[in-house]
Structure formats: C-alpha cells, structure tokens
Amino acid sequence: MVTWNLSHDELRRQQRALLDAQATRLHRESPFYESLWGCPRPSLESLPLVTKKDLHNALAAGFLGTNVAVSHDKIVHIHASSGTSGRPTYFGLTEADYQGWLDVFARGFELAGVQAGQRVLHAFAMSRGYAGGVPMADALYRMGCLALPMGAEAGSARLVDAIDRLKPAVLYASPSMCRHLAQRHLDLTGRSAADSSVCLVLTGGEPGAGDPASKQALGLAWGAEVRELGGGTDVCPMMFVECAQKAGLHFIAGDQVSMELIDPDTGDPRPVAPGVRGEVVYSHLAREANPVMRMRHGDVIEVDPTDCPCGLSTLRMRFIGRSDDMIIVRGVKIFPSSLQEIVSEFQPTLTGGFQIRHHTSSRADEALTVICETSTVDDVELLRAFESRAREVLGVRVSCSLVPVGSLGADAEQKGQLIQRV
C-alpha cells in the first residue's frame, strides 16, 4: 500500500515493489510489453520508453490491443482519449481500476474546494466515451455532490440556462468554455456571470490554463474562486490539483501512478528536484487493464522549489506545455503557454481567446501568427503593441490578427484547434 501524500523520493521508495511486480506481470500477461522488452526482462531503470503512438498501434491487433493484460471478461468500463492529436485511443478498466480512479478524483475535487452537497455543472466533454466525462460525475456523486452532467456538447445556451435555473455552486469546464459562457451569460440573461450562483470554477486541459493573469480574469468574470486541475486521459484524467494556496499543482495520484522526468529532446533522465523542468513519464503501479509502463505523455512541467503552506508533502509543479505542441521558429522553442501569458498582459482589451497559426513556409515574415479575440478589432495600436511585446518576450517576430469575440469558438475540441500548422 502506497501513501500518496509523501515527498517524491519517499513516494518512489514505496512504489518500487509495486512497480517491479507490475513489470513482472506485464512481461508475462501482455504481448505488447513481452515483445517490447524481450527476454529476459530489463531492469526497471532500463525499460524502454513507450509513446502514445506505440499504444495506438497496439490497438490494431483487435479488441483493446495487445497491452490489455487481463482477460476480457474482467473489463467493466471502456473509455477513450479525446483524439485531438489524431484518432482516439481506447482502453479498458477493471472494477479495481475504476475504483482507483474514483479515489483519486474525489481526493482531487476535495482538495480543489468542492464540498459535499454542492451542485457541480460538468461542462467538459461528456460524450464519445471521453475518460473525463462519466467517471468525473461518478466521483462527484460518491462525494455526496449533485453532478449536473450537461457536457460541452449541450451548447452554450443550454449551459447558461442550467446555470440560471439549477444554480450550481461549481463550474467544471475548460478555460475557453468558461470565458465563452461568461459572455453568453451576459448576452442571454442580461446579467453578469459574476452575479450567478457559481462561486468556484475548476478548469484545465488547455495550454495556458495555469496562467495567473488568465485565472484572475476568469475569477473576475465569474466572481468566483478559480482552481486548476490536470491529468492524462489514458493514465489518470486527474493527477494534479491546485489547492487553496494557489501556488502550483499538487501530484495527488501517487498511490496509483509513478512519474519520472526526462529531457524532451533526448529522452535522458532528469531528476525530479526543485526547479527542474522536464517531460513527464508515467507508469501504473497496479492497473490491470491496458496499463502503461514508462510512457512518454508529452506534458512538460517545472517542479516547484518551495514547500506549500497548505502542508501537503507531495510534489508540486506547474505545466509549461506539451512537447508535441512546442513550436520552433527560427531555432527558438515556443510553448503555447508563453503566448497565453502575453495575451493575458493585454486583458481585458483582449478577452483571452486566441489561436496560433504556425506557417511552415520559408516566408520569414509569416512564421507565426496569433489570432486574438477582442471587441476592438480595428485597434491598430493594440495590434502593434502586442506584436512588439511578443517579439520582446519570445525573441522572434510574431504577427497578430484581431477578430471579434466568439469567432474562435469554445467546445470540446478547443485544445485541438489552438495550433494550426499551415
């Protein structure tokens, strides 16, 4: 049994036996890992890294792929990734796997400020088997909350109607959806979202979701506390949670998942130590169906160097971006979160909605364009000021284009639309 609220070094010591047992089981039960590792099985430290593409390719073998690692009659849930980077990945869960998820989700919601008895409007995607849908609602029910599982698919008009008539205390949605709903609430009801029943906004799932200025703007728009959540769909959809101190995200899934850091470019190990930045690698400690072992997930984080005043001992971090979303312009590496921070400097004139267009042609004057939503689309001074600030911060030329509020939309696929490569 692993205690989740420990320092990273102590957590890894407790996880060691479970990781070794899991690797032994997977070598025996999973054709995917047996083929990948060969015989004899490598030591834990030398197990090769696995990518999402590897796991997706494993699905070609049939029902849930060659890494299912359990008899099919034990699978009681099937879920899917959002599929924003291509086709969705499907994976199964046994009853023990599912209950492990719910333990982590309920723990995370409680740390984020959700209380028993509250009504929670779920406005992330609820359809297409998305792993953050039904399981999150089940965790809220387990906590004694009344989940309102409307989902992003319901559309903004219906979500605003639910807020107006069902009076939820908590809104759970992406940053772009939260911004969009605040504007639609004003348009449809004639009242500010800050006058609604919502007193807590839980958000995440998009680049820049942790930007302090953006969260402050959301808080003002809703008159509410704003907390960030994060996770990995096919690993555990909620693993990192912001507490009341608002000083980074706590890793709360240490009893289910082990994490390492690597250099995003070389794959070499990096220490999980204060101030270190790296790409996260995940391993399931005991998951029975479709487990991952040393999987590159693409999230790049920076470990917080300070102790949290809330008293939790677990690792604390902030998301930098995704290695597969990183843009290279004239040799400079740029994460979308860096552009989000620049957009935030110009709020409220810029509403916060933005999209990146990465030109891969040789035309240097069109290397990178940022399309920003604003109510003042003819403001040439704003446009030039943004371009100047972006070049100052990033060190490369950035073109800016201004579009009316709402032009970029806000739905379940928003994070997949943030970057267009043309």
C-alpha positions as a Python dict, from the first residue, in 0.01 Angstrom:
ca = {
    (1, 'M'): (0, 0, 0),
    (2, 'V'): (139, 339, -103),
    (3, 'T'): (69, 662, 84),
    (4, 'W'): (8, 933, -177),
    (5, 'N'): (95, 1239, 34),
    (6, 'L'): (472, 1195, 54),
    (7, 'S'): (777, 1368, -86),
    (8, 'H'): (876, 1240, -429),
    (9, 'D'): (1180, 1046, -303),
    (10, 'E'): (984, 871, -28),
    (11, 'L'): (698, 803, -268),
    (12, 'R'): (935, 638, -515),
    (13, 'R'): (1074, 417, -239),
    (14, 'Q'): (724, 298, -151),
    (15, 'Q'): (635, 248, -517),
    (16, 'R'): (939, 36, -601),
    (17, 'A'): (799, -305, -506),
    (18, 'L'): (469, -239, -685),
    (19, 'L'): (648, -123, -999),
    (20, 'D'): (866, -434, -1003),
    (21, 'A'): (564, -662, -954),
    (22, 'Q'): (375, -477, -1227),
    (23, 'A'): (663, -512, -1474),
    (24, 'T'): (689, -884, -1398),
    (25, 'R'): (315, -929, -1455),
    (26, 'L'): (314, -731, -1779),
    (27, 'H'): (607, -932, -1917),
    (28, 'R'): (400, -1243, -1854),
    (29, 'E'): (47, -1124, -1945),
    (30, 'S'): (90, -851, -2208),
    (31, 'P'): (203, -945, -2561),
    (32, 'F'): (280, -576, -2618),
    (33, 'Y'): (531, -550, -2335),
    (34, 'E'): (668, -901, -2385),
    (35, 'S'): (755, -810, -2743),
    (36, 'L'): (890, -466, -2649),
    (37, 'W'): (1111, -586, -2366),
    (38, 'G'): (1226, -925, -2493),
    (39, 'C'): (1366, -1193, -2265),
    (40, 'P'): (1495, -1163, -2003),
    (41, 'R'): (1305, -856, -1893),
    (42, 'P'): (1526, -546, -1850),
    (43, 'S'): (1564, -386, -1508),
    (44, 'L'): (1318, -112, -1417),
    (45, 'E'): (1571, 161, -1487),
    (46, 'S'): (1644, 33, -1837),
    (47, 'L'): (1288, -34, -1955),
    (48, 'P'): (1240, 143, -2290),
    (49, 'L'): (1014, 446, -2315),
    (50, 'V'): (669, 399, -2469),
    (51, 'T'): (481, 660, -2674),
    (52, 'K'): (112, 719, -2739),
    (53, 'K'): (176, 615, -3097),
    (54, 'D'): (309, 278, -2975),
    (55, 'L'): (-7, 219, -2773),
    (56, 'H'): (-227, 334, -3059),
    (57, 'N'): (-53, 92, -3294),
    (58, 'A'): (-112, -187, -3042),
    (59, 'L'): (-487, -135, -3086),
    (60, 'A'): (-460, -266, -3442),
    (61, 'A'): (-435, -620, -3300),
    (62, 'G'): (-803, -624, -3202),
    (63, 'F'): (-1021, -552, -2901),
    (64, 'L'): (-829, -304, -2680),
    (65, 'G'): (-498, -410, -2831),
    (66, 'T'): (-205, -625, -2725),
    (67, 'N'): (-143, -441, -2397),
    (68, 'V'): (-481, -522, -2243),
    (69, 'A'): (-305, -752, -1990),
    (70, 'V'): (-623, -902, -1841),
    (71, 'S'): (-896, -1139, -1960),
    (72, 'H'): (-1172, -956, -2143),
    (73, 'D'): (-1444, -1073, -1903),
    (74, 'K'): (-1284, -864, -1624),
    (75, 'I'): (-1323, -536, -1812),
    (76, 'V'): (-1620, -335, -1686),
    (77, 'H'): (-1550, 9, -1839),
    (78, 'I'): (-1416, 126, -2173),
    (79, 'H'): (-1307, 487, -2220),
    (80, 'A'): (-1132, 691, -2485),
    (81, 'S'): (-888, 977, -2521),
    (82, 'S'): (-1021, 1298, -2675),
    (83, 'G'): (-844, 1221, -3003),
    (84, 'T'): (-734, 1578, -3064),
    (85, 'S'): (-394, 1463, -3189),
    (86, 'G'): (-549, 1211, -3431),
    (87, 'R'): (-772, 909, -3378),
    (88, 'P'): (-882, 841, -3018),
    (89, 'T'): (-713, 571, -2812),
    (90, 'Y'): (-947, 323, -2644),
    (91, 'F'): (-863, 150, -2319),
    (92, 'G'): (-1036, -69, -2064),
    (93, 'L'): (-1066, -67, -1688),
    (94, 'T'): (-1145, -345, -1443),
    (95, 'E'): (-1361, -267, -1141),
    (96, 'A'): (-1048, -223, -928),
    (97, 'D'): (-902, 13, -1190),
    (98, 'Y'): (-1219, 222, -1195),
    (99, 'Q'): (-1245, 246, -819),
    (100, 'G'): (-881, 357, -809),
    (101, 'W'): (-970, 639, -1047),
    (102, 'L'): (-1265, 747, -834),
    (103, 'D'): (-1045, 753, -521),
    (104, 'V'): (-807, 997, -692),
    (105, 'F'): (-1083, 1211, -847),
    (106, 'A'): (-1272, 1253, -521),
    (107, 'R'): (-947, 1339, -343),
    (108, 'G'): (-869, 1595, -611),
    (109, 'F'): (-1210, 1760, -615),
    (110, 'E'): (-1199, 1792, -237),
    (111, 'L'): (-850, 1950, -248),
    (112, 'A'): (-975, 2189, -517),
    (113, 'G'): (-1250, 2312, -286),
    (114, 'V'): (-1558, 2108, -380),
    (115, 'Q'): (-1779, 2026, -82),
    (116, 'A'): (-2038, 1757, -23),
    (117, 'G'): (-2390, 1873, -104),
    (118, 'Q'): (-2285, 2121, -372),
    (119, 'R'): (-2426, 2120, -724),
    (120, 'V'): (-2148, 2089, -985),
    (121, 'L'): (-2208, 2172, -1352),
    (122, 'H'): (-1986, 1944, -1565),
    (123, 'A'): (-1918, 2134, -1890),
    (124, 'F'): (-1623, 1938, -2023),
    (125, 'A'): (-1700, 1676, -2291),
    (126, 'M'): (-1938, 1405, -2168),
    (127, 'S'): (-1988, 1205, -2488),
    (128, 'R'): (-1786, 970, -2712),
    (129, 'G'): (-1658, 770, -2417),
    (130, 'Y'): (-1429, 1051, -2305),
    (131, 'A'): (-1247, 945, -1987),
    (132, 'G'): (-1307, 1280, -1816),
    (133, 'G'): (-1684, 1253, -1855),
    (134, 'V'): (-1886, 986, -1673),
    (135, 'P'): (-1604, 891, -1429),
    (136, 'M'): (-1575, 1251, -1304),
    (137, 'A'): (-1951, 1266, -1249),
    (138, 'D'): (-1936, 934, -1061),
    (139, 'A'): (-1664, 1072, -833),
    (140, 'L'): (-1878, 1377, -756),
    (141, 'Y'): (-2174, 1153, -672),
    (142, 'R'): (-1951, 946, -444),
    (143, 'M'): (-1853, 1267, -260),
    (144, 'G'): (-2217, 1347, -194),
    (145, 'C'): (-2236, 1619, -459),
    (146, 'L'): (-2513, 1661, -713),
    (147, 'A'): (-2341, 1646, -1051),
    (148, 'L'): (-2513, 1817, -1343),
    (149, 'P'): (-2358, 1622, -1634),
    (150, 'M'): (-2462, 1854, -1917),
    (151, 'G'): (-2131, 1842, -2104),
    (152, 'A'): (-1981, 2085, -2351),
    (153, 'E'): (-2190, 1922, -2624),
    (154, 'A'): (-2506, 2075, -2476),
    (155, 'G'): (-2403, 2412, -2621),
    (156, 'S'): (-2364, 2747, -2450),
    (157, 'A'): (-2734, 2841, -2448),
    (158, 'R'): (-2834, 2525, -2259),
    (159, 'L'): (-2540, 2553, -2020),
    (160, 'V'): (-2629, 2914, -1940),
    (161, 'D'): (-2991, 2805, -1886),
    (162, 'A'): (-2871, 2535, -1644),
    (163, 'I'): (-2664, 2789, -1452),
    (164, 'D'): (-2958, 3029, -1438),
    (165, 'R'): (-3220, 2772, -1333),
    (166, 'L'): (-3032, 2496, -1148),
    (167, 'K'): (-2797, 2729, -955),
    (168, 'P'): (-2473, 2524, -943),
    (169, 'A'): (-2208, 2635, -696),
    (170, 'V'): (-1925, 2488, -906),
    (171, 'L'): (-1849, 2515, -1279),
    (172, 'Y'): (-1614, 2250, -1420),
    (173, 'A'): (-1502, 2343, -1774),
    (174, 'S'): (-1210, 2437, -2000),
    (175, 'P'): (-1078, 2795, -1981),
    (176, 'S'): (-1212, 2875, -2328),
    (177, 'M'): (-1555, 2742, -2235),
    (178, 'C'): (-1553, 2941, -1910),
    (179, 'R'): (-1472, 3262, -2099),
    (180, 'H'): (-1734, 3186, -2361),
    (181, 'L'): (-2002, 3106, -2104),
    (182, 'A'): (-1935, 3428, -1913),
    (183, 'Q'): (-2000, 3629, -2230),
    (184, 'R'): (-2303, 3419, -2327),
    (185, 'H'): (-2446, 3454, -1977),
    (186, 'L'): (-2443, 3831, -2022),
    (187, 'D'): (-2584, 3807, -2376),
    (188, 'L'): (-2868, 3569, -2287),
    (189, 'T'): (-2969, 3684, -1940),
    (190, 'G'): (-2863, 4049, -1939),
    (191, 'R'): (-2677, 3981, -1613),
    (192, 'S'): (-2307, 3936, -1542),
    (193, 'A'): (-2185, 3582, -1475),
    (194, 'A'): (-2037, 3730, -1157),
    (195, 'D'): (-2395, 3759, -1029),
    (196, 'S'): (-2467, 3388, -1089),
    (197, 'S'): (-2465, 3111, -827),
    (198, 'V'): (-2116, 2992, -933),
    (199, 'C'): (-1862, 3051, -657),
    (200, 'L'): (-1591, 2803, -767),
    (201, 'V'): (-1455, 2747, -1120),
    (202, 'L'): (-1248, 2434, -1185),
    (203, 'T'): (-1058, 2440, -1512),
    (204, 'G'): (-769, 2297, -1711),
    (205, 'G'): (-700, 2091, -2020),
    (206, 'E'): (-569, 2371, -2243),
    (207, 'P'): (-230, 2536, -2290),
    (208, 'G'): (-200, 2837, -2062),
    (209, 'A'): (-473, 2717, -1825),
    (210, 'G'): (-243, 2790, -1532),
    (211, 'D'): (-153, 3143, -1638),
    (212, 'P'): (-218, 3362, -1327),
    (213, 'A'): (-349, 3660, -1526),
    (214, 'S'): (-593, 3440, -1718),
    (215, 'K'): (-720, 3279, -1400),
    (216, 'Q'): (-759, 3619, -1240),
    (217, 'A'): (-964, 3735, -1540),
    (218, 'L'): (-1184, 3425, -1513),
    (219, 'G'): (-1229, 3488, -1142),
    (220, 'L'): (-1343, 3844, -1207),
    (221, 'A'): (-1575, 3733, -1487),
    (222, 'W'): (-1748, 3480, -1262),
    (223, 'G'): (-1700, 3648, -926),
    (224, 'A'): (-1557, 3313, -817),
    (225, 'E'): (-1253, 3125, -691),
    (226, 'V'): (-1060, 2960, -979),
    (227, 'R'): (-856, 2641, -939),
    (228, 'E'): (-662, 2441, -1198),
    (229, 'L'): (-674, 2063, -1246),
    (230, 'G'): (-468, 1843, -1476),
    (231, 'G'): (-408, 1482, -1572),
    (232, 'G'): (-351, 1236, -1852),
    (233, 'T'): (-653, 1073, -2011),
    (234, 'D'): (-518, 722, -2064),
    (235, 'V'): (-317, 729, -1742),
    (236, 'C'): (-546, 901, -1492),
    (237, 'P'): (-757, 1201, -1605),
    (238, 'M'): (-691, 1391, -1281),
    (239, 'M'): (-347, 1375, -1120),
    (240, 'F'): (-253, 1736, -1043),
    (241, 'V'): (-466, 1979, -840),
    (242, 'E'): (-430, 2337, -722),
    (243, 'C'): (-506, 2385, -353),
    (244, 'A'): (-635, 2697, -177),
    (245, 'Q'): (-285, 2845, -166),
    (246, 'K'): (-282, 2880, -547),
    (247, 'A'): (91, 2811, -560),
    (248, 'G'): (127, 2533, -815),
    (249, 'L'): (-40, 2195, -859),
    (250, 'H'): (-1, 1900, -621),
    (251, 'F'): (59, 1548, -755),
    (252, 'I'): (-225, 1355, -589),
    (253, 'A'): (-215, 1019, -770),
    (254, 'G'): (98, 867, -617),
    (255, 'D'): (-91, 562, -490),
    (256, 'Q'): (-190, 476, -848),
    (257, 'V'): (77, 624, -1073),
    (258, 'S'): (454, 671, -1068),
    (259, 'M'): (613, 964, -1250),
    (260, 'E'): (962, 1042, -1379),
    (261, 'L'): (1111, 1331, -1577),
    (262, 'I'): (1314, 1315, -1897),
    (263, 'D'): (1476, 1564, -2133),
    (264, 'P'): (1209, 1628, -2403),
    (265, 'D'): (1471, 1632, -2678),
    (266, 'T'): (1698, 1342, -2585),
    (267, 'G'): (1485, 1124, -2358),
    (268, 'D'): (1763, 1120, -2097),
    (269, 'P'): (1650, 1103, -1730),
    (270, 'R'): (1623, 1423, -1530),
    (271, 'P'): (1594, 1441, -1151),
    (272, 'V'): (1254, 1522, -1003),
    (273, 'A'): (1401, 1803, -798),
    (274, 'P'): (1321, 2167, -717),
    (275, 'G'): (1335, 2392, -1021),
    (276, 'V'): (1396, 2111, -1272),
    (277, 'R'): (1199, 2120, -1596),
    (278, 'G'): (1126, 1807, -1800),
    (279, 'E'): (876, 1589, -1983),
    (280, 'V'): (670, 1355, -1765),
    (281, 'V'): (692, 976, -1796),
    (282, 'Y'): (416, 774, -1628),
    (283, 'S'): (388, 415, -1504),
    (284, 'H'): (84, 246, -1349),
    (285, 'L'): (157, 81, -1017),
    (286, 'A'): (-112, -187, -1031),
    (287, 'R'): (-357, -111, -1311),
    (288, 'E'): (-488, -438, -1451),
    (289, 'A'): (-632, -345, -1792),
    (290, 'N'): (-431, -150, -2054),
    (291, 'P'): (-158, -36, -1814),
    (292, 'V'): (126, 189, -1920),
    (293, 'M'): (485, 143, -1814),
    (294, 'R'): (735, 425, -1873),
    (295, 'M'): (504, 610, -2111),
    (296, 'R'): (602, 950, -2253),
    (297, 'H'): (289, 1159, -2216),
    (298, 'G'): (413, 1483, -2371),
    (299, 'D'): (347, 1715, -2074),
    (300, 'V'): (642, 1936, -1985),
    (301, 'I'): (642, 2056, -1624),
    (302, 'E'): (862, 2251, -1386),
    (303, 'V'): (898, 2128, -1029),
    (304, 'D'): (820, 2395, -768),
    (305, 'P'): (1118, 2457, -537),
    (306, 'T'): (920, 2561, -229),
    (307, 'D'): (708, 2389, 35),
    (308, 'C'): (335, 2457, 10),
    (309, 'P'): (180, 2640, 307),
    (310, 'C'): (-117, 2401, 289),
    (311, 'G'): (101, 2133, 450),
    (312, 'L'): (88, 1865, 179),
    (313, 'S'): (424, 1698, 124),
    (314, 'T'): (362, 1573, -228),
    (315, 'L'): (547, 1712, -529),
    (316, 'R'): (418, 2047, -657),
    (317, 'M'): (461, 2170, -1013),
    (318, 'R'): (333, 2391, -1293),
    (319, 'F'): (259, 2294, -1651),
    (320, 'I'): (486, 2454, -1911),
    (321, 'G'): (328, 2300, -2219),
    (322, 'R'): (335, 1986, -2430),
    (323, 'S'): (639, 1861, -2613),
    (324, 'D'): (422, 1784, -2919),
    (325, 'D'): (272, 2136, -2909),
    (326, 'M'): (610, 2305, -2896),
    (327, 'I'): (670, 2532, -3195),
    (328, 'I'): (1019, 2602, -3329),
    (329, 'V'): (1050, 2937, -3506),
    (330, 'R'): (1393, 3030, -3642),
    (331, 'G'): (1552, 2795, -3389),
    (332, 'V'): (1356, 2932, -3091),
    (333, 'K'): (1140, 2686, -2894),
    (334, 'I'): (800, 2833, -2805),
    (335, 'F'): (523, 2678, -2595),
    (336, 'P'): (162, 2799, -2640),
    (337, 'S'): (160, 2885, -2268),
    (338, 'S'): (419, 3157, -2338),
    (339, 'L'): (183, 3319, -2587),
    (340, 'Q'): (-104, 3280, -2340),
    (341, 'E'): (93, 3483, -2087),
    (342, 'I'): (146, 3761, -2343),
    (343, 'V'): (-225, 3760, -2432),
    (344, 'S'): (-302, 3792, -2062),
    (345, 'E'): (-97, 4111, -2037),
    (346, 'F'): (-346, 4278, -2271),
    (347, 'Q'): (-664, 4170, -2093),
    (348, 'P'): (-939, 4280, -2069),
    (349, 'T'): (-895, 4450, -2410),
    (350, 'L'): (-804, 4105, -2541),
    (351, 'T'): (-1065, 3869, -2399),
    (352, 'G'): (-826, 3574, -2363),
    (353, 'G'): (-946, 3367, -2658),
    (354, 'F'): (-663, 3308, -2905),
    (355, 'Q'): (-533, 3073, -3171),
    (356, 'I'): (-182, 3014, -3307),
    (357, 'R'): (-113, 2976, -3677),
    (358, 'H'): (231, 2832, -3746),
    (359, 'H'): (346, 2889, -4102),
    (360, 'T'): (595, 2627, -4213),
    (361, 'S'): (680, 2801, -4540),
    (362, 'S'): (1008, 2983, -4585),
    (363, 'R'): (846, 3326, -4563),
    (364, 'A'): (1010, 3469, -4251),
    (365, 'D'): (752, 3747, -4219),
    (366, 'E'): (477, 3488, -4171),
    (367, 'A'): (647, 3240, -3938),
    (368, 'L'): (398, 3276, -3652),
    (369, 'T'): (58, 3445, -3633),
    (370, 'V'): (-153, 3483, -3319),
    (371, 'I'): (-525, 3541, -3373),
    (372, 'C'): (-678, 3716, -3071),
    (373, 'E'): (-1041, 3783, -2981),
    (374, 'T'): (-1128, 4142, -2891),
    (375, 'S'): (-1416, 4387, -2907),
    (376, 'T'): (-1186, 4643, -3073),
    (377, 'V'): (-1083, 4469, -3394),
    (378, 'D'): (-978, 4795, -3562),
    (379, 'D'): (-735, 4894, -3285),
    (380, 'V'): (-408, 4924, -3476),
    (381, 'E'): (-219, 5045, -3169),
    (382, 'L'): (-324, 4734, -2976),
    (383, 'L'): (-211, 4512, -3261),
    (384, 'R'): (130, 4677, -3287),
    (385, 'A'): (178, 4678, -2910),
    (386, 'F'): (105, 4304, -2896),
    (387, 'E'): (349, 4228, -3177),
    (388, 'S'): (619, 4437, -3011),
    (389, 'R'): (571, 4268, -2673),
    (390, 'A'): (569, 3920, -2828),
    (391, 'R'): (896, 3985, -3008),
    (392, 'E'): (1049, 4124, -2688),
    (393, 'V'): (949, 3819, -2482),
    (394, 'L'): (999, 3541, -2738),
    (395, 'G'): (1285, 3677, -2944),
    (396, 'V'): (1112, 3610, -3278),
    (397, 'R'): (874, 3804, -3497),
    (398, 'V'): (505, 3736, -3429),
    (399, 'S'): (220, 3871, -3643),
    (400, 'C'): (-110, 3949, -3473),
    (401, 'S'): (-461, 3939, -3615),
    (402, 'L'): (-767, 4068, -3426),
    (403, 'V'): (-1109, 3904, -3459),
    (404, 'P'): (-1447, 3964, -3290),
    (405, 'V'): (-1527, 3799, -2957),
    (406, 'G'): (-1663, 3447, -3010),
    (407, 'S'): (-1502, 3397, -3351),
    (408, 'L'): (-1276, 3116, -3232),
    (409, 'G'): (-1549, 2921, -3057),
    (410, 'A'): (-1540, 2719, -2737),
    (411, 'D'): (-1624, 2349, -2743),
    (412, 'A'): (-1493, 2007, -2652),
    (413, 'E'): (-1227, 2017, -2926),
    (414, 'Q'): (-1087, 2362, -2841),
    (415, 'K'): (-747, 2238, -2732),
    (416, 'G'): (-708, 2060, -3063),
    (417, 'Q'): (-780, 2382, -3253),
    (418, 'L'): (-534, 2601, -3063),
    (419, 'I'): (-247, 2542, -3305),
    (420, 'Q'): (-290, 2535, -3681),
    (421, 'R'): (12, 2438, -3890),
    (422, 'V'): (-16, 2573, -4242),
}
